[in-house]
């Protein structure tokens, strides 16, 4: 007959009101134990154990440092870092490095909150309840972080780019209105699609406007740092980037953004007809072939002329061939290539909070915070569809209407 045993029930003395305090105390004890275990591993012996007379690791424990507050996403705890003396080199904990007061996750949270409208003076009130009364947060905390972001951005802006195998580039100018400046200034942004399918921000530069000279300087800097020529560049119809592109990467193909072109066309249509016009317009870039797109364009223009909208009809004629360049690339990538959405999406929150940007007295001050936000967002960027096809595009394999040209025909043509 099988015996049934029951585990003893452990009575809990913790109540709901004190749950957070109890969890933080357990977290502090666990973290302190990890710090002690790190020294045990370093010295090869536990506390109070004798060192081996032969081949023993030099060094010995020498108490603890002053209590240090460490802020994690789950709260703030106070620990004491063990000290070790008698080593050839200074002991630096891998778990709790010197002078660190917040985990990287907390540091990543601050720029997101700041850009989403949380003012400097609100950090203490908003976060202390979540991170604990002892959390080292204040307006000065964010100010110091901004100074750090400026230094990090300056170093990032000088990094070499020769190792990046770029296939596509998205380019755009995001306008920011700062408090002491009369006119909006453009932040010039370049985002790359790499051969392995990842998206990576390659540069972010403040400029007074999206001029040819400004874009040429941006592209020349990328080339000087080793960035190879992309196969395709996607951007809006602004003349500055395209003239600059021909100056620096003349072999790159050009794709105009369909979102911008549709908005330009709708500006020529009365509001009472915009729903019909939008329905017809949005069908054009989703045609299966370039020839079908031509047919849908002709149908839209015929409809415009029957409504007496000649100006709306001719909008699509401008740079029409460059509106269809994406048909020369894999069909699986078209969703990424029709528009500048890969840049627009991360900036959506920023665009919706243009007034909040007036907290910055100068656009240069805003740039470092915008850059930090994008570095955080970049960790969540979605890879391109069918990343294995990027290798073919990078190697120059031709496509027609999204379909790979047969090798024999391609070799004959070559």
VOTI-82231 format. One record per residue: residue in three letters; z, y, x of N, C-alpha, C in turn. Coordinates in steps of 0.001 Angstrom, whole numbers, plus 524288, in hexadecimal, padded with zeros to 5 digits. Example, Ala and Ser with C-alpha at 12.3 -4.5 7.8 and 13.67 -1.06 7.14 Angstrom:
ALA81E787E9C68338681E787EE6C8300C81E787F31C83390SER81BA87F7368323281BE47FBDC8356681EBE8001E83264
This chain:
UNK800007FB5D8035B80000800008000080000804DB80382UNK7FC498085C8023A7FB9C80CEF805957FFD7810F680478UNK80224812F3808BB8062E816E180821803B681C4C807B5UNK805EA81F908048880421824EC803E1808418288680623UNK8069E82B87809ED80A4E82F3480C4C808AA834BA80AE9UNK80C55837F380A6280B3283D718092880CF9840D180DAFUNK809AF8449F80F0480B108483C8133580F7C84BC58115BUNK8131684D08814CE8174E8508C813358153E855FC811F6UNK817268583080DED8157385D6C80C5B8185D8617E80F8CUNK8155686500811F5817AD8692A815168185A86DF5811A7UNK81D0286F7B810DC81E098740F80D9581C55878FB81067UNK8197287C4D80DB481796881308100681B6B8859080EC9UNK81CCD8886B812DB8204688CED8121A81D3089203811DDUNK817F0891A28122F814A189648812268132C8979F80C86UNK8138E89C7A80B228120189E49805F180D088A17780657UNK80A878A24A801E3805918A527801C08062C8AA9880417UNK80A818AD1C8030780B468B274804E880B7F8B2BA80AD9UNK80D128AE7A80D7380DB98AE8D81321809A78AB22815E7UNK805938A9978131A801B98A607815627FEED8A87681A0FUNK7FD388AD5E819927FA618AFF381DD97FDD08B053822B4UNK802BE8B1E9821FF806498B266826768071D8AD2282916UNK807CC8A90C825F38089A8A3D582820803CD8A1FC82B1BUNK7FF1F8A2DE828F77FA558A13082B987F9968A412830C0UNK7FAD48A91B830D37FA3E8AC0D835B17FE178AA31839D0UNK802CA8A8C183823806938A6BD83BF1804B88A19483E37UNK8027389E3A83AFD8005A8994C83CED7FBBA89A3C8408DUNK7F88089DFE83F2E7F40289F458426F7F5C88A16C847B1UNK7F9DF8A4B88479E7FBE78A6D084C8C7FE0C8A27284FF9UNK8010689ED484D9D8033E89A86850A77FEF989702852E1UNK7FAED8960E84FCA7F69E892BE851997F3B38954C85615UNK7F2B789A69855A47EFF389D35859C17F33789D7485EB7UNK7F86089E3985E317FBC589E55862C37FBD6899078656DUNK7FBD0894E08624D7FBAE88F9F8648C7F69688EAB86777UNK7F248890AA865787ED468901D868277ED4C892FB86D62UNK7EFBF8979686D927F02589A788727E7F3588976E87682UNK7F79B8950A874BB7FAD1891EC878527F7C688D2087A29UNK7F4E788AA7876A27F1DD885FC8781A7ED928875E87BFEUNK7EB7A88C2887BA17E77088DCF87F537E9A588DF9884E0UNK7EE7C88FC38856A7F0F788FE388A987F22C88A5B88C6AUNK7F3DB886F2888D97F4C68817888A487EFDC87F0C88C8CUNK7EB768801888A077E67587DE788BE17E4F68803689127UNK7E5F888541891D77E4A0887D9896C97E7C68859A89B55UNK7ECDF8850189A8D7F0478834889EC87F09187D5689F3AUNK7EED887AAC89B327EF03874F989B517F46A872C689A62UNK7F7E7875C58982E7FD37873EF8971D7FF9E87761892ECUNK8036A8752B8902F8060D8781C88C2480A5287B9188E74UNK80C6E87ED988B32810848826388CF08153187F3B88EFAUNK81760880E68936081BEA87E928960481AA08797E898DFUNK815B1877AC898808143D872F089B66813448745C8A116UNK814A1870BA8A4B7813E3871CB8AA3C80E21871578ABBAUNK80CA7874848AF7D8075A874378B172806D186F8C8B514UNK8025A86CFB8B4D980167868888B8458017A86A4B8BDF4UNK803FF867438C1678045E868EC8C6E57FF13869168C99FUNK7FB5C865DB8C7D17F62C865AC8CA367F21E866EB8C605UNK7EE5F86A378C7627EA0F86BAF8C3E67EBEA86E2C8BED2UNK7F08C870548BEE07F266873018BA357EFE28785B8B9B7UNK7EEF787A098B4F37EC9887F2B8B4117F0918835A8B573UNK7EF36887178B8E07F2EA88B408BA2D7F3EC88EB18B56AUNK7F810891888B5A57F957895128B1657FE09893388AE50UNK8007B896F68ABAE80513895B78A89E8058F899C28A43CUNK8083B898278A01E8091B89BA289BB380CE789FF689D39UNK80BF28A48C89AF180F5A8A8FE89C1F810768AC1389728UNK8129A8A94F8934F814108ABED88E7980F5C8AD4F88B1DUNK80FFC8B17E8882380BF38B3258848380B2B8B907884DCUNK8068A8BAA388345805768C032882F58080D8C29D87E31UNK8073A8C7A987D768097F8CA5F87900807088C85A873EEUNK809D38C8BE86F9C807978C71686A968028A8CA1A86971UNK7FEA58C72E867BD7F9998C996866927F8068C84986106UNK7F6188CC4185E497F4288CB66859027EE588C9FB85941UNK7ECF98C5E2856947E7898C424856537E5F48C3DF85098UNK7E1C08C6B284F457DFEF8C6D9849DC7DB798C3098491AUNK7DC418BF6E8456E7D83D8BBBC843E17D6B48BCEF83E3DUNK7D2878BA7A83C687D0EC8BB5F837007D5138B9A483320UNK7D89A8B620834D17DCAC8B427831517E1CF8B722831EFUNK7E1D28BB23835277E6948BE2C835B97E7B78BF6E83B69UNK7EC068C20783C547EDA88C3A78418C7F2788C09D8432BUNK7F2558BE80847E67F6C08BB8E849F67F84F8BDE584F38UNK7FD268BCF0850C27FF268BEC6855CB8002D8BA0B85940UNK7FDD58BA1185DD67FE858B5BB861867FFCF8B7F7866E3UNK801778B47F86A6D8029A8B60986FD87FF718B27987361UNK7FC448B4D5876A77F8D88B1D787A137FBEC8AFEB87ED1UNK7FBDC8AAC287FE27FEA28A8C0884837FC638AB0B8898CUNK7FFDC8ABFE88D437FE288ADEF892627FE748A99889664UNK7FAA98A992899EE7FA6D8A59C89E0D7F9E08A86E8A336UNK7FD148A6D48A7087FCD88A92E8AC407FBAA8A4EF8B03EUNK7FA488A6AA8B5007F95D8A3108B9497F3F28A0A98B954UNK7F04A8A2BF8B61D7EAEB8A0C18B61F7E7958A3FD8B9D2UNK7E3548A1A78BB877DFC68A47E8BEF97DD3A8A90F8BC17UNK7DC358A84C8B6FC7D9F98AC708B3D67DD838AD7C8AF30UNK7DD0C8B2268AD0B7E0528B3A48A89F7DF128B0408A3E2UNK7E3188AE6E8A1457E2598AB3989C9F7E0C88AEB489806UNK7DC588AD67895A87DA7E8B02D891017D9B28AC2188CB5UNK7DC678ACC68888D7DC268A906884447D6C18A90F881BAUNK7D4A88A46E880D57CFB78A40387DE87D0988A4DC87816UNK7D54F8A3BB8765C7D6938A442870D67D7CC8A9E586F5FUNK7DA828ACA3872C67DC1D8B1FF871A97DB418B55387688UNK7D6818B744877567D5698BA6C87C037D8AC8BF6387C1EUNK7D8D98C1BA880A87DBD78C687881557D9BA8CADB87DCCUNK7DD3B8CDF587BBA7DC1A8D2C3878D47D95E8D1DE87393UNK7D87D8CD09872077D5F88CC0586CFF7DA0E8CC53868ACUNK7D8D98CF2D864907DC918CFDB860477DA5B8CE0B85B0AUNK7D5418CCF785AD47D2C98CB28856037CEE28C6E68574FUNK7CE298C341853C07CA388BF37854847C4D28C194853AAUNK7C0BA8BF0C855B97BB6A8C113854DA7BA0A8C19184F13UNK7BC288BE2784BC87BAFD8BE68846367BD218C365843BAUNK7C1D38C508845677C3FE8C9E48435D7C0D68CE8384558UNK7BF538CE7184A527BC158D2A484C697B6E28D30484998UNK7B4B38CE8B848007AFBF8CE93845297B0758D0BB83FA8UNK7B51E8D00E83D727B6238D1F2838267B64F8D7E2837EBUNK7B8678DA6183BEC7B93B8E00883BCE7B42D8E32383B3EUNK7B0098E21583E4F7AB4B8E52A83D8E7A8DB8E46083834UNK7A9498DFAC836067A71F8DEC9830CC7A9FB8E21C82CC7UNK7AF248E24182D097B22E8E56D829687B1108EB3A82A2BUNK7B0868ECBF82F0E7AF8E8F2458303D7AA598F40782E05UNK7A64F8F0DC82ECF7A12F8F25582CE07A0C88F1E9826FAUNK7A40E8EEAF8249D7A3D78EE1C81EFA7A73B8F22C81C36UNK7A8E18F62481F187AB478FA9B81C917B1138FB4681D70UNK7B3A28F7E18204B7B93B8F8648213E7BA1A8FC7E8257FUNK7BCAB900B7824297BD88904FC827DE7C1AE9037982BD7UNK7C1B09066A8302B7C55B905398345B7CAFF9052883274UNK7CC70908FF82F487D1CC9095E82D827D36390529829ABUNK7CF7C9023F827917D0B48FE35823B17D1B58F8E482623UNK7D07E8F83382B1A7D10B8F30C82D767D6AD8F12D82D55UNK7DA3D8F49C82EB77DFBA8F30682EF57E1A38F118829A9UNK7E0638F40C825837E22F8F2A5820507DF708EDC881E46UNK7DA598ED5F81F3C7D7418E92481CF47D8418E3E581F95UNK7D9038E3E3824B77D93B8DEF8827977DEC38DD19828CFUNK7E2898E090828BA7E7C08DEEC82A4E7EA018DADC8268AUNK7E89E8DB588218A7EA838D77F81DD77E8218D22381EB5UNK7E3458D1F7820B07E0B48CCF7821A97E2218CAAC826EDUNK7E27A8CE0382AD97E3378CC26830347E8DF8CC6E831FFUNK7EC538CE8182EAB7F1DA8CEB28301C7F3908D42E83192UNK7F8858D54E830AB7FA998DA82831CD7FA6E8DBBE837A3UNK7FA628D7B683AEA7FA5E8D8988408E7F4DD8D8FF842D7UNK7F0D38D8DD83F877EB728D90B8417F7EA788DE2584468UNK7E85A8DDD8849307E7658E29384C467E2828E56984A6AUNK7E2D08E7D9845D17DE568EA87843847DFD18F02784263UNK7DC1C8F3AB843517DCEF8F930842527D7A18FBD6842C0UNK7D72D900CA841237D23E90386842117D0A590383847D0UNK7D47F903C884B447D345903B1850D97D0FC8FE6A85275UNK7D27E8FA3384FB07D05D8F50B850E87CA778F5048504CUNK7C8998F70184BDD7C2F88F71384AE07C0458FAEA84E84UNK7C2C48FF4284FB27C072902FD8535C7BFAA90085858B1UNK7C3948FD8385A747C3038FAD985F7A7BEC08F6AF85F36UNK7BE738F3F885AC57BA5C8F01485A287B4FA8F29985A68UNK7B45B8F722857FA7AF4D8F9DE8581D7ADCB8FB3685DB4UNK7B1948FCE8860CF7B06B8FE028664E7AEAD8F9108691FUNK7B13C8F4B2867E37AFA88EFB786A357AA2F8EE3A86883UNK7A8EB8EF23863777A3B88EDD58618879F888F1178643AUNK7A0B68F6048654D79CFA8F94F8682579BBE8F6E886D76UNK79FD08F5488704B79F068F2F58757979C0F8EDCB87508UNK79D728EA968712A79AC98E5928707B795128E66186F0EUNK794068EA3B86BAB78E9F8EB3E86A2678B648ED1E86EC7UNK78DAA8F07B8720378AD58F26D87699789638EDEF87A3CUNK78CFC8EA4687AF778BD28E5C087E45787C38E23F87BADUNK788398E17987695784738DE49873A277EF78E0A0873F1UNK77EA68E5D0873BD7798F8E872873C3776CC8E80A87904UNK7799E8E66F87D1B777378E5E48824B776448E032883CBUNK777938DC96880717773A8D70D881E5771838D56E8829CUNK770698D1D08863B76B108CFE9886F4769568CC9888256UNK7643A8CCBA8812C7621F8C9FF87C9E75DED8C60D87E10UNK75D4B8C5108831F759078C1A8884D4759998BC16882C3UNK75E5D8BA678818D75F348B50987FBA75DE38B453879F6UNK75CF98B8918771F75BC98B8258718B755F88B70B870C1UNK754C98B2B886E2A74F618B16786CE774E398B35E86765UNK74C268B8148671874B798BAC68621E7464F8B92D85F94UNK7467F8B83A85A7A741CB8B6FA8577A740858BB7B853C2UNK744508BD1C8509C743908C16884CE97478C8C5B384E08UNK746138CA8184CB2749AE8CEEB84CDF7498B8D1C1847A4UNK74E2D8D30A8459774E998D69484129750A38DBC884336UNK74E408E0078418A74FCD8E53784362750BB8E8B283EAAUNK754918EC2383F2E755B68EFBC83AE1758FD8F43883CECUNK758E38F87F83A1775C388FCF683B40760008FDCB836C6UNK765128FD6E837D97691E8FE25833E276B569039B8348DUNK76B6B906A28304676D0790C10830A9772CC90CAB82F59UNK7758390FB48329A77B1A910998321977C059166F831F2UNK77F1A9183282E1F7809691DBC82DCE7862791E5A82FCEUNK786B4921208341D78BE29220F8365978DE292769834AEUNK7931092812835077959492CA2832D0793EC931D983516UNK793329323983A3A792099373B83CB578C389381A83D9CUNK788E69347583BE97834E934E483CED7806D93615837D9UNK77CD9939D18382077A2993BA5833687764B937A98315CUNK7738F93500834CF76F839315F833337712392BC18345FUNK76F14928438313376FF8922BF8324276D309212C8373FUNK76F7F91DA883A1976D1C91BA183EDD76C31915CC83E34UNK76807913F58408E766AA90E6F840187694D90B4484458UNK76B5F906C1842D376D21902D984691768C98FECD846D8UNK766248FE7784B557619F8FB0B84BED763848F58C84D37UNK761E18F1C684A13763E78EC7184A6075F648E8AA84B46UNK760348E4F284EDB75C588E0CD84FDB75F2A8DB9484F9FUNK75D4D8D82E84C3075F708D2F484B7E75B438CEF984CE7UNK75CAF8CB0384FEE758E78C729851DA759C08C1E384F4FUNK755618BF2484E64755868B99584D0B754038B695851F2UNK757748B32B853B0756AF8B06F8589A7540B8AB2A857BEUNK752488A8EE85BEA74F5D8A40485BC17527789F878595DUNK757A489FB6859B275ADD89B8B8578175C6F89C94851DCUNK75A708A0D884F8375B828A1F884A0A75FEC8A5C584914UNK762C98A74384D2F767128AAF384C7C765108B08C84C03UNK768318B3C984963767278B9648493376B2D8BC2084CAAUNK7695C8BFCB84FBA76CF38C28A8533E76B868C84A85380UNK76F6F8CB99852E076EB38D1348537C76DC28D2618593CUNK7696E8D50E85A767683E8D61185FF9769398DBB58618DUNK769148DF5285DCF76A6A8E4AF85F4076BC08E7BF85A61UNK76EED8EBD385B30770778EF7485713771588F4AF859B7UNK76DF18F87B8588E76DE58FD6785B7D76DF3901F7857A9UNK77185905BC858537715390A688550776CD890DED856B2UNK76A1E91028852DE765DD913CB85404765A2917EC84FCEUNK7634B91C62850FF7630D920A084D2675F4291F5A848C3UNK75B1C91C81849FA7575291B07845F37542491671847F4UNK7512C914058445674DFC90F80845B9748B191148847E7UNK748BD913DB84C49743F1915DC84E8C74176911D585229UNK73C82912D38537A739D890F6A8573573CA490F5B85C73UNK73E5C9140085E2A74108914548633D746239113786326UNK74921911AB85ED974E2290EE585E8774D50908FE85E89UNK7499F9072785B5A7489C9018885B28746498FF8B86042UNK742FD902AD862BE740CD90114867CC7451A9006B86BD4UNK748E29040486BD474D3E9038A86F81750608FE9486E7AUNK7514B8FD5A8697A754358F8A286823751598F3C586A13UNK74C458F377869067493E8EED986A847489F8EE718706DUNK747FD8F2DE8730C7479B8F2B3878C774CA78F0BA87B33UNK7510F8F24F878FC7560F8F06487AF67567B8EA7D87A45UNK754C58E877875C2754DB8E2CF874E4751638E006878D8UNK74CCC8E225879C57493D8DFBA87D9174B7F8DFF98830EUNK74DF78E4588846A750408E4E0889A8754B18E10688A7AUNK757578DF8E8864F75B9F8DBC2886C1759B18D6238863CUNK7548C8D57288604752578D0368864C7508E8CDD788138UNK750C18D0B687CE174F2A8CE76877DF7493D8CDBB877BFUNK747878C8E9876C9741FF8C7BE8768673F898C9D08718DUNK73A5D8C9D88717A7377E8CBDE86CFE7381C8C83B8684EUNK739708CA48863BA739C98C70685F0C7345C8C5BB85CFEUNK7340C8C1AC859CB72F1D8C0568574F72E048C3D38529AUNK7322C8C57384FE37318F8C89784B2A736298CC4F84AB2UNK7350E8D129848FB739128D5138480C738C08D6B984255UNK73D328D6A583FAA73D728D7FC83A1D7407F8DD0483989UNK73E418E0C7836BD740EF8E5B7835DA73E818E8948314FUNK7409E8ED378301073E5D8F04082BCA7399B8F33682DC5UNK7376F8F68882A71732978F92882BE1733378FDF782F35UNK737ED8FEE783146738BB9039783475735509036083950UNK732B6907AF83A6172EDF907C083EA57316A9075B84404UNK736519090E84493738BF9093E849B973913903F984C55UNK73ADB8FFFC8498C73B8D8FADF84BF4736548F87E84D7AUNK732458F93A84A5272D508F69984B6772A858F91985006UNK72AC18FE388506F7287C900C68550372B928FF41859EBUNK730C28FF0185973733E48FD5785DE6732D88F7B885F63UNK731FB8F45785B8E730E38EED485CA672BD18EE4185FB2UNK727D88F12E85E42722D38F0D5861157235A8F2D6866A3UNK727248F65186792728008F84086CDA72AA28F43987060UNK72DD88F0C986E0E7312F8ED608713272F9D8E79F870A7UNK72EC88E5CD86BE372D488E05286AE67281E8E041867DBUNK723D68E1AA86A4F71EDF8E23B8676E71CD48DD2286526UNK71E6F8D8A68673371C678D3AA8653F71F578D1A086079UNK723A88D40085F22726B88D23385AA4723E18D38285591UNK723D18CFD1851EC7218A8D0DB84CCE7256C8D3D88496BUNK7235A8D67584560726858D9F38422C726898D82783C7FUNK72B1C8D84D83A2372BB68D7148349572EC98DB6C831FFUNK72C698DDF282E1172F238E1F882B23732B28DF7B82711UNK7371E8E1F88260F73B028DFF0822627391C8E0A081CC7UNK739108DC5B819D8737498DC8C8147273B2B8DF5B810E8UNK740228DF06811FA743ED8E1DE80EB9742EF8E7B780EE1UNK742118E9C481392740FD8EF5E8141373BE08F0CF81154UNK737DD8ED8E811D4732D18EEDC80F76733288EEBC8097EUNK735F68EAF380759736878EAB2801A8739768EF767FFA0UNK73D8A8F11280261740678F5C4800C373CE88FA9180117UNK739AB8FAED8051F7360B8FF5780591732338FF6D80107UNK730548FAC37FF8272C9C8FA7A7FB2D72F2F8FBF57F601UNK733FE8FA2A7F52E736A88FB567F043737EA901217EFB3UNK73869903D57F41E7394D9097D7F3DE734C390C577F14FUNK73028909F97F14372B7B90C667EEF572AB990ADC7E940UNK72E5A907B57E72D72DC9905AE7E1D9731F89081B7DE5FUNK73094909E27D9997349090BF67D603738AA907D37D4B6UNK73D5A909807D39274196905D27D28F7405B902157CE18UNK73D7F903EB7CA2A73C6A900947C5A7738DB8FC077C70CUNK736088FC6A7CB6E7326F8F8417CD037344E8F5487D1D6UNK738D48F6CA7D3F773A7D8F4727D8E673BAF8EEA17D877UNK73DAE8ECDD7D40573ED68E7487D36F739D68E4117D3BEUNK735AF8E5D67D121730AC8E3187D16972E718E3497D6EEUNK72ECA8E7E97D95D72CAF8E86F7DEA172FA28E4F17E277UNK734D48E4C37E210737EA8E18D7E59B7367D8DBC47E500UNK735B48D9FE7E027734468D4877DF4172F2C8D3347E201UNK72B5F8D6A57E1A77264A8D5AB7E428726A58D6197EA14UNK729948D9FC7EBEA729F98DADB7F18D72CB08D65D7F45AUNK730E98D4707F227733ED8D0697F4D57310D8CB367F523UNK72CF88CA8F7F207729DF8C5C67F25E726648C5B57F732UNK724DE8CA487F918721018CA917FD5B722F18C7E580252UNK727838C94E80476729258C6DE8096772AC38C129808E0UNK72B288BF268041A72CA48B9AC8035E727F48B63C80209UNK723468B856802C571E918B5398020571E418B0F280626UNK71BB38AC9B804CE71B7A8A8218085E718068A91A80D1AUNK714188AC7880C85710868AD95810D470F718B36781115UNK70D588B51F8156D70BDF8BA9F815EF707A28BC0981206UNK704258B864810DA6FFFB8B95C80D16702378BA2C8079AUNK706288B7028062C708B48B7B78011B70B848BCEF800DEUNK70DCF8BE9080534710668C3A98055B70C748C80680479UNK707CE8C789806C9703A38CB61805E9702438CBAE8001EUNK701E98C72A7FD8F700878C7017F804704C88C9907F4B4UNK709B58C86D7F5DD70DFB8CAC77F2EE70E4B8D0AD7F3DEUNK70D148D2477F88670CFB8D7E67F9B1708CB8DA957F664UNK704308D8377F62C6FFF58DA7F7F312701808DACF7ED52UNK704318D6BF7EB5D705F68D6DE7E5F8709E08DB347E4F7UNK70D758DC0D7E8AA711458E0447E81870E8D8E58F7E820UNK70ADC8E64B7EBA2708258EB4D7EBED704EC8EC547E70BUNK702808E83D7E4DB6FF9A8E8E37DFEC703468EA967DB90UNK707F78E81B7DB4870BC88E9A17D74C70D6D8EF527D808UNK70E4D8F0FE7DCDE70FDA8F6687DDE870BB68FA377DBF2UNK706E08F8F77DCF0702A98FC987DB7B701F98FCD97D595UNK703148F87E7D2E2702D68F8BC7CD28707368FC1F7CAF4UNK70B518FCDE7CDEE70FA8900337CC4F70F2E905BE7CE71UNK70AE9906CA7D13D70A3090BF87D38670D9A90CF77D842UNK70F02908CB7DB1B712899094C7DF9D70F91908447E4ABUNK70BF690BB27E5F1708C890AED7EA9C70C1190B187EF93UNK70FDF90E967EFCC7132E90EF67F47B7163E909EE7F557UNK718289078F7F11D71B07902A27F19C717718FE3D7F357UNK712808FE7C7F1B870EC48FA577F32170D858FA627F8EFUNK70D3A8FEF77FB4870B938FF51800C070FFE8FE60804ABUNK714ED8FE20802CF7194F8FD4D80665718AC8F82E80966UNK716D38F41E806C3716528EF0680952711F58EEE280D5DUNK70E5C8F29B80D2B70A068F28E810FC70BE28F40481671UNK7101F8F6ED816C8711F98F8C981BD9714068F43881F1DUNK711C28F36F823C07135E8EF3D827547132F8E9DC824B7UNK70F458E9108215370F288E43781E4C70EED8DF61821C3UNK70BC98DF8A825D870B678DAF582944710AA8D9A282BB7UNK713CA8DDA282D03718E68DCB082F6971CFF8DB1482B67UNK71BAE8DB848266071F268D9718225C71EA68D385821EAUNK71A528D15E823DC7192E8CBC882341719C58C8B182855UNK71BDE8CB0882C5C71C378C8558316671F768C3608310EUNK7234D8C34582D99726CB8BEB082D62723DE8B9B082C00UNK71F2E8BA22829A971C228B5768286271A418B2A482D4EUNK71A9C8B52C831D8718F98B2BE836BF71D7A8AFCC8396DUNK721B98AEFE8367F726548AC61838A07280F8A81A834D5UNK72B698A4858368472CD88A01A8333172ED68A1C482DD1UNK72D1F89EF6829DD72EA88A037824847348F89FF9823DCUNK7372089C77826B973CC989BF68266A73F998A0ED8282EUNK73CF88A43982B3273F648A90082D3673E218ADCA829EEUNK73AB58AD4B826097390B8B1E78231F73D978B4C482091UNK741758B1DD81EAC745E48B45781C1C748B98B80D81FD2UNK7486F8B70A824DB74AF88BA64828C3747748BEE182A85UNK742528BE4D829D473E9B8C1E082C4E73C5B8C5F6828A0UNK73D048C54F8238D73AAE8C91281FEC73D6F8CE588200BUNK742798CE5D82147745A28D320820D0749418D3B682582UNK74BE58D819825A474FF08D90E8299B755598D79182792UNK755938D425823B575A9F8D28C8218275E7A8D07182585UNK75CC58CD9A829A37609E8CBD282D7D763CF8D03A82FE5UNK761918D4F6830287649C8D97D831EE767438DC1D82D50UNK764698DC97828F6766818DF5E8247876B768DCD582261UNK76BA48D7A682251770248D4FB81FF4775468D635822B6UNK7759D8D5C1827FB77A958D72582A8377C148DCDD829C0UNK778268E03D828FA779408E5C18286077A278E752822B3UNK779C78E39581F1377A4B8E4E98198C77F848E7828186DUNK783C68E54081A84788F18E78581998789468ECFD81BE7UNK786F48EDB88206A787178F2DB822E5783F88F6D081FC4UNK77F648F53C81DCA77C298F8D381ABA77EED8FA6B815B9UNK781EE8F6D581368784B48F81B80E9B789578FBB480F99UNK78AD78FC498148978F618FF77815E178DCE903F48196FUNK78954906558182C7876D90A9E81B7778B6890F0C81BBBUNK78E059101D81762791E09145481761796609132581B0EUNK797C290E1681B7979C1690CAB81EF179AC890DD382497UNK795AD90DDA825E67942290EE382B4A795709147882CE8UNK79685917F78291E797E491D5582A7579D2F91DA782D27UNK7A0049193582D3F7A4E39192E830397A3D8919F483606UNK79F05918D5837B579DAA9197983D3979BA791F0183E15UNK79DB3921A78421179BE6926F08432879692926E6845C7UNK7955A922D5848CB790539226384B7578E0A91D0584A6AUNK788D791CD384A2E7863C917D684941787649140384DA8UNK787E2915F88527C7891791288856DD78E4790FB285605UNK792019125B85372796FF90FD58525F7966790B8584E4EUNK792E690C4B84A9F79205908548469678F4690398848D0UNK78BF99045B84CC7788BC9001984EB778BF38FB91850C4UNK7902A8FCBD8539C7935E8F88E855CF795DA8F54185187UNK7978E8F7C284D49799F98F4DD84906795D88F1AE8461EUNK791318F3F58454478CEB8F119842C578B748EC5C84618UNK78B2C8ED2384B2B789E48E8CB84EB878DF78E47A84E4BUNK792F28E5FA84E207970F8E20484DC87969A8DEF9848B3UNK795618E1AC84474794B98DF0383F7A7903E8DB1583FBFUNK78BFC8DC9C842427877F8D914842AB788B08D46F84629UNK78BD28D54384A3778D538D0DF84D847908C8CCE484A70UNK793D08CED3846F1796D38CB4D8439A793358C88E83FBAUNK78F9F8CB9383D5B78C078C94E83981788488C56D83BFDUNK786E28C650840E4783168C2EE84383784ED8BD48843CBUNK789F48BC74843E078C0B8B7258441178AB88B41483F24UNK789588B6EC83AEA788188B457835FA782518B4A6834A9UNK77F148B69F83846779778B6F38373E7773D8B17F83653UNK773DF8B1168326D7715B8AC188313B76CAE8AB3C834D2UNK76C248A677836C0767A18A529839FC762A38A54D836BFUNK75E468A60583954759488A5FD836A37580D8A08F83483UNK755278A0638303A7534B89B6982E3274FAE898D68322AUNK74FA5893B58322E74C3C890AF835A774C5B892CA83B3FUNK750EC892DB83DBC751408950E8430274DD989234846F3UNK74C8888D48845F17493C88A658499E743C988CC284A18UNK7420288FB38461A73CCF892108465073CB7896FA849B3UNK741378993484ADC7415489DDE84E2273F5789CB68539BUNK74033898078557073E348968785A987383B896CE85AA6UNK735BE894EE8566C7300B8951E8562372E1C89AC885604UNK730B089E08852EC72F1C8A385852A872FCC8A615857FBUNK734318A4FC85A7F735378A73385FA9731038A58C86393UNK72F148A0B98630B72B2189EB6866AC725958A0438652DUNK725048A330860E671FDF8A53285F7D71CA58A1C085BF7UNK71EE989DD48596971BF889A87855D071A4B89DD385121UNK7154389DCD84FBD713618A12184B737145E89EB984616UNK715148A22684246715CA8A0A283CCA712158A3DB8396DUNK710218A17D8353F70CDE8A42C8316E70F268A31E82C0DUNK710648A7578293F712DE8A6D28241F717AD8A34482453UNK71A9B8A3B3828A071F758A0E18292A71EFC89B4882AF1UNK71A2F8996882BC97194B893FB82D4A7177B893C8832F6UNK719A789036835E37184588FA283B657128F88E0C83BF2UNK70FB8890C283F4E70A4888F6D8406270A2088A488435EUNK7069B886C4841D47062E881C28447B705248828884A48UNK7078987F4584D877073687FF68532E701A087FF385525UNK6FE5187C83852F26F8F687C25854E36F60488130853DEUNK6F6A28834B84F156F4048884184DD66F62488C9F85129UNK6FB4288C888521F6FDB38909F855476FBA78904D85AE6UNK6FB4188B9585D0E6F96988B02862626F3AF88CAA862EAUNK6F06888B6D85EF36EAED88D0C85F146EA74892ED85EFBUNK6EDA98955B85B886ED8A89B0585B2C6EF4A89D8D86032UNK6F31589B12862D86F50089D3E867BD6F0F489CC986BFD
